[in-house]
Amino acid sequence: MNFANHSCENEDLRTYQHHLYAVVYSVILAPGLLGNVLALWVFKVYIRETKKAVVFMMNLAVADLLQVLSLPLRIYYYLTNSWPFGHPLCMICFYLKYVNMYASIYFLVCVSVRRCELIMRPLRYKSSRRKGDLIICALGWLLVCLCCLPFPLLRNPSNKREPNSSLFTSEARPVMVCFSELPMRTVSVPAAWALLILAELLGFIIPIILVLACTCLTAGSLRESTAWAIPDRGEKRRALRMVLSCAVVFLVCFVPYHVTMPLDFLLKANTLSSCALRKMILRCHPITLCLASLNCSLDPLMYYFTTDEFWRRLSKPEVPESLTFSRRLSCITGGEDED
């Protein structure tokens, strides 16, 4: 979007957006980085033997980690109002932002469906299906990468430059804009609506229906007893916490964004004439985009508080192999195995 094209989109709004992004991204950078690195380490080292959607959670952690790794460049841009890293890297970071966000949505759905399936039909899951989970993950990454291509392709490939009104200096100099400030290509109204409907349907409506359906089915399993369901109510409650956490993350992070995304798209396509509406969108959409980025810090909390194995292994690390003989001797002599 070119802020000079509309008198109602003044520099104060641009400053507000840059301050907001810089503060929020700085806050979530450290916990997002540490939380997802720790999650990958725990999943890889300690609970490879479990079948409780760990493959999907590992891919979710990878998507979140990739998003976190791009935050330093974004923080630099929003603090300095300059992008000295070249147009290709700008487009890559812009593209990966949406790839990682929609990959997170995809794997949140996979985690919810798998946990619900393990509760409702535990005998149908076999060890051979682990390979099937890997295929689902690979297909998911491919689907997300292809579906997110319109985001960078709809942006003008030229290195758009504007006079810099820096947050910290009054010096005017040419800088390259990046991310959401990149100008849009001209898109016909039917094509714009088709893209919006497709994005909302695949990236929001279908996923939220699946997540809420899994939450309802898992909650219902606590009240019902079937021949194929897991009889352990404690296990069902842990599964419900996991699925409910996925629903909460989805509702908090992604619902607000997908409510304002169509309006923001229409604004950037210059199809909205109301100055008041444009100002409201320019103030509200950055907040929802920050909420969408917040999921990379919330997901590790979900692993810790809802995954029994993750909590147990993290709070009580695995005893080294060198102590195995001592533990066995303790058991023989009457001591208890602490693990």
C-alpha positions as CSV (number, residue, x, y, z in Angstrom):
1,M,0.0,0.0,0.0
2,N,1.3,3.5,-0.9
3,F,0.4,5.8,2.0
4,A,0.8,8.9,-0.3
5,N,-2.2,7.7,-2.5
6,H,-4.8,8.7,0.1
7,S,-4.9,11.8,2.2
8,C,-6.6,10.0,5.0
9,E,-3.7,7.5,5.3
10,N,-1.3,9.9,7.0
11,E,2.2,9.3,8.4
12,D,0.8,9.0,11.9
13,L,-0.9,5.8,11.0
14,R,2.3,4.5,9.5
15,T,4.2,5.4,12.6
16,Y,1.5,3.7,14.7
17,Q,1.8,0.5,12.7
18,H,5.6,0.4,12.8
19,H,5.7,1.0,16.6
20,L,3.1,-1.7,17.2
21,Y,4.9,-4.3,15.0
22,A,8.3,-3.5,16.5
23,V,7.1,-3.8,20.1
24,V,5.0,-7.0,19.6
25,Y,7.6,-8.8,17.5
26,S,10.3,-7.9,20.1
27,V,8.2,-9.3,22.9
28,I,7.4,-12.6,21.2
29,L,10.9,-13.2,19.7
30,A,12.7,-14.6,22.8
31,P,9.9,-16.8,24.2
32,G,9.0,-18.0,20.7
33,L,12.6,-18.9,19.9
34,L,13.4,-20.7,23.2
35,G,10.0,-22.4,23.4
36,N,10.0,-23.9,20.0
37,V,13.6,-25.0,20.1
38,L,13.0,-26.6,23.4
39,A,9.8,-28.3,22.1
40,L,11.7,-29.8,19.1
41,W,14.4,-31.1,21.4
42,V,11.9,-32.7,23.8
43,F,9.8,-34.2,21.0
44,K,12.9,-35.5,19.2
45,V,14.8,-36.9,22.2
46,Y,12.3,-38.1,24.7
47,I,8.9,-39.0,23.3
48,R,9.6,-40.6,19.9
49,E,7.8,-43.7,21.1
50,T,4.4,-42.0,21.7
51,K,1.7,-41.8,19.0
52,K,-0.2,-38.8,20.3
53,A,0.2,-36.5,17.3
54,V,3.8,-35.8,18.0
55,V,4.7,-35.8,14.3
56,F,2.2,-33.0,13.7
57,M,3.3,-31.1,16.8
58,M,6.9,-31.3,15.6
59,N,5.9,-29.8,12.3
60,L,3.9,-27.1,14.1
61,A,7.0,-26.2,16.1
62,V,9.0,-26.0,12.9
63,A,6.5,-23.7,11.3
64,D,6.5,-21.5,14.4
65,L,10.3,-21.5,14.6
66,L,10.6,-20.4,11.0
67,Q,8.3,-17.6,11.7
68,V,10.3,-16.5,14.7
69,L,13.6,-16.6,12.8
70,S,12.2,-13.9,10.4
71,L,11.3,-11.5,13.2
72,P,14.7,-9.8,13.6
73,L,14.6,-8.5,10.0
74,R,11.0,-7.3,10.5
75,I,11.9,-5.6,13.8
76,Y,14.9,-3.9,12.1
77,Y,12.6,-2.6,9.3
78,Y,9.9,-1.3,11.6
79,L,12.4,0.4,13.9
80,T,14.5,2.1,11.2
81,N,11.9,2.6,8.4
82,S,14.5,1.1,6.0
83,W,15.1,-2.2,4.2
84,P,18.7,-2.5,3.0
85,F,18.6,-6.2,2.4
86,G,17.3,-6.1,-1.1
87,H,13.9,-6.8,-2.8
88,P,14.3,-10.6,-3.1
89,L,14.8,-11.1,0.6
90,C,11.9,-8.8,1.3
91,M,9.6,-11.0,-0.8
92,I,11.0,-14.2,0.7
93,C,10.3,-12.9,4.3
94,F,6.9,-11.7,3.2
95,Y,6.0,-15.0,1.6
96,L,7.3,-17.1,4.5
97,K,5.2,-15.1,6.9
98,Y,2.0,-16.5,5.3
99,V,3.4,-19.9,4.7
100,N,4.3,-20.4,8.3
101,M,1.0,-18.9,9.5
102,Y,-1.1,-21.2,7.4
103,A,1.2,-24.2,8.1
104,S,0.4,-23.5,11.8
105,I,-3.3,-23.6,11.1
106,Y,-2.9,-26.8,9.1
107,F,-1.0,-28.6,11.8
108,L,-3.3,-27.3,14.6
109,V,-6.1,-29.0,12.7
110,C,-4.0,-32.2,12.3
111,V,-3.2,-32.3,16.0
112,S,-6.9,-31.9,16.9
113,V,-8.1,-34.5,14.5
114,R,-5.4,-37.0,15.6
115,R,-6.1,-36.6,19.3
116,C,-9.8,-36.9,18.7
117,E,-9.3,-40.0,16.6
118,L,-7.1,-41.7,19.2
119,I,-9.8,-41.1,21.8
120,M,-12.8,-42.2,19.7
121,R,-11.1,-45.0,17.7
122,P,-7.8,-46.0,19.4
123,L,-7.6,-49.4,17.9
124,R,-7.6,-48.0,14.3
125,Y,-4.2,-46.4,14.9
126,K,-1.3,-48.7,14.1
127,S,2.4,-48.1,14.0
128,S,2.4,-48.4,10.2
129,R,0.3,-45.2,10.1
130,R,3.3,-43.2,11.3
131,K,4.5,-43.2,7.7
132,G,1.0,-41.9,6.7
133,D,1.4,-39.0,9.1
134,L,4.7,-38.1,7.5
135,I,3.0,-38.1,4.1
136,I,0.2,-35.9,5.5
137,C,2.8,-33.5,6.8
138,A,4.7,-33.4,3.4
139,L,1.5,-32.9,1.5
140,G,0.4,-30.2,3.9
141,W,3.6,-28.2,3.4
142,L,3.3,-28.5,-0.3
143,L,-0.4,-27.4,-0.3
144,V,0.4,-24.4,2.0
145,C,3.3,-23.3,-0.1
146,L,1.3,-23.4,-3.3
147,C,-1.8,-21.7,-1.8
148,C,0.3,-18.9,-0.4
149,L,1.9,-18.0,-3.7
150,P,-0.7,-15.4,-4.5
151,F,0.4,-13.3,-1.5
152,P,3.8,-12.3,-3.1
153,L,2.6,-12.6,-6.7
154,L,0.0,-9.9,-6.1
155,R,2.6,-7.4,-5.0
156,N,4.3,-5.1,-7.4
157,P,7.8,-6.6,-8.3
158,S,9.3,-3.1,-8.7
159,N,11.5,-1.8,-5.9
160,K,9.0,0.8,-4.7
161,R,10.7,3.7,-3.0
162,E,9.3,6.5,-0.9
163,P,10.8,9.5,0.9
164,N,11.8,8.4,4.4
165,S,10.2,10.0,7.4
166,S,12.1,8.1,10.0
167,L,10.9,7.6,13.5
168,F,14.2,8.8,14.8
169,T,15.5,11.3,12.3
170,S,14.0,14.1,10.2
171,E,16.4,13.4,7.3
172,A,14.6,12.7,4.0
173,R,16.2,9.9,1.9
174,P,15.0,7.2,-0.4
175,V,14.2,3.8,1.2
176,M,12.6,0.7,-0.1
177,V,9.3,-0.2,1.5
178,C,8.7,-3.8,2.4
179,F,6.1,-6.3,3.7
180,S,2.5,-5.0,3.8
181,E,3.5,-1.6,2.4
182,L,4.5,-3.1,-0.9
183,P,2.1,-1.8,-3.6
184,M,-0.6,-4.1,-4.9
185,R,-1.0,-5.2,-8.5
186,T,-4.2,-4.2,-10.3
187,V,-6.7,-7.0,-9.7
188,S,-10.2,-7.2,-11.2
189,V,-13.1,-7.2,-8.8
190,P,-14.2,-10.8,-9.7
191,A,-10.6,-12.1,-9.3
192,A,-10.3,-10.3,-6.0
193,W,-13.5,-11.8,-4.6
194,A,-12.5,-15.3,-5.9
195,L,-9.1,-15.1,-4.1
196,L,-10.7,-13.8,-0.9
197,I,-13.4,-16.6,-0.8
198,L,-10.8,-19.3,-1.5
199,A,-8.4,-18.0,1.2
200,E,-11.2,-17.7,3.8
201,L,-12.6,-21.1,2.9
202,L,-9.4,-23.1,2.9
203,G,-7.5,-21.1,5.5
204,F,-10.2,-20.3,8.0
205,I,-13.7,-21.7,7.6
206,I,-12.9,-25.4,7.0
207,P,-10.1,-25.5,9.6
208,I,-12.2,-23.9,12.4
209,I,-15.1,-26.2,11.7
210,L,-12.7,-29.2,12.0
211,V,-11.1,-27.9,15.2
212,L,-14.5,-27.1,16.9
213,A,-15.9,-30.5,15.7
214,C,-13.0,-32.3,17.3
215,T,-13.4,-30.3,20.5
216,C,-17.1,-31.2,20.7
217,L,-16.5,-34.9,19.9
218,T,-13.7,-35.2,22.5
219,A,-15.8,-33.4,25.1
220,G,-18.7,-35.7,24.3
221,S,-16.6,-38.8,24.8
222,L,-16.3,-37.9,28.5
223,R,-20.1,-38.4,28.8
224,E,-20.4,-41.5,26.6
225,S,-18.9,-45.0,26.8
226,T,-18.5,-47.0,23.6
227,A,-16.9,-50.3,22.9
228,W,-14.1,-48.7,20.8
229,A,-13.4,-45.6,22.8
230,I,-10.7,-45.3,25.5
231,P,-12.2,-46.1,28.9
232,D,-9.6,-44.1,30.8
233,R,-11.3,-40.8,31.7
234,G,-8.0,-39.3,32.7
235,E,-6.6,-39.9,29.2
236,K,-9.8,-38.4,27.8
237,R,-9.4,-35.3,29.9
238,R,-5.8,-34.9,28.7
239,A,-6.9,-35.3,25.1
240,L,-9.7,-32.7,25.7
241,R,-7.2,-30.2,27.1
242,M,-5.0,-30.6,24.0
243,V,-7.9,-30.2,21.6
244,L,-9.4,-27.4,23.6
245,S,-6.0,-25.6,23.6
246,C,-5.8,-25.9,19.8
247,A,-9.3,-24.4,19.6
248,V,-8.3,-21.5,22.0
249,V,-5.1,-20.8,20.0
250,F,-7.1,-20.8,16.8
251,L,-9.8,-18.5,18.1
252,V,-7.4,-16.0,19.8
253,C,-4.8,-15.9,17.0
254,F,-6.5,-16.6,13.7
255,V,-10.1,-15.7,13.9
256,P,-9.5,-11.9,14.4
257,Y,-7.0,-11.9,11.5
258,H,-9.4,-13.6,9.1
259,V,-12.2,-11.2,10.0
260,T,-10.1,-8.1,9.0
261,M,-8.1,-9.7,6.2
262,P,-10.8,-9.3,3.5
263,L,-11.2,-5.6,4.5
264,D,-7.5,-5.0,4.4
265,F,-7.2,-6.7,1.0
266,L,-10.0,-4.5,-0.4
267,L,-8.3,-1.4,1.1
268,K,-4.9,-2.3,-0.5
269,A,-6.7,-2.9,-3.8
270,N,-8.1,0.7,-3.5
271,T,-11.7,-0.4,-3.7
272,L,-12.8,1.3,-0.4
273,S,-13.6,5.1,-0.6
274,S,-14.7,5.8,2.9
275,C,-11.8,7.6,4.8
276,A,-13.2,6.6,8.2
277,L,-13.4,3.0,7.2
278,R,-9.9,3.0,5.8
279,K,-8.5,4.5,9.0
280,M,-10.3,1.9,11.1
281,I,-8.9,-0.9,9.1
282,L,-5.4,0.5,9.2
283,R,-5.6,0.6,13.0
284,C,-7.4,-2.7,13.6
285,H,-5.7,-5.0,11.0
286,P,-2.2,-4.6,12.4
287,I,-3.5,-5.7,15.8
288,T,-5.0,-8.8,14.4
289,L,-1.8,-9.5,12.5
290,C,0.1,-9.3,15.7
291,L,-2.4,-11.7,17.3
292,A,-1.8,-14.1,14.4
293,S,2.0,-13.9,15.1
294,L,1.4,-14.6,18.8
295,N,0.7,-18.2,18.1
296,C,4.4,-19.0,17.8
297,S,4.7,-18.2,21.5
298,L,1.4,-19.8,22.6
299,D,2.0,-23.2,21.0
300,P,5.0,-24.1,23.3
301,L,2.8,-23.3,26.3
302,M,0.1,-25.6,24.9
303,Y,2.7,-28.4,24.6
304,Y,3.8,-28.0,28.2
305,F,0.4,-27.8,29.9
306,T,-1.5,-30.3,27.8
307,T,1.0,-32.9,26.8
308,D,1.7,-35.3,29.7
309,E,4.9,-36.7,28.3
310,F,6.3,-33.2,27.5
311,W,5.6,-32.0,31.1
312,R,7.0,-35.1,32.7
313,R,10.2,-35.2,30.7
314,L,10.8,-31.5,30.8
315,S,10.3,-31.3,34.6
316,K,12.3,-34.5,35.2
317,P,15.0,-35.0,32.6
318,E,15.9,-38.5,31.4
319,V,18.4,-40.3,33.6
320,P,21.6,-40.8,31.7
321,E,22.4,-44.3,30.4
322,S,25.4,-44.5,32.7
323,L,23.0,-44.7,35.7
324,T,20.9,-47.5,34.3
325,F,22.8,-50.2,36.3
326,S,22.4,-48.2,39.5
327,R,18.6,-47.9,38.9
328,R,18.3,-51.6,38.3
329,L,20.3,-52.4,41.4
330,S,18.0,-50.1,43.4
331,C,15.0,-51.9,42.1
332,I,16.5,-55.3,43.0
333,T,17.3,-54.2,46.5
334,G,13.9,-52.8,47.1
335,G,14.2,-49.2,45.9
336,E,11.6,-47.7,43.5
337,D,12.1,-46.8,40.0
338,E,11.5,-43.0,40.1
339,D,10.6,-42.8,36.4
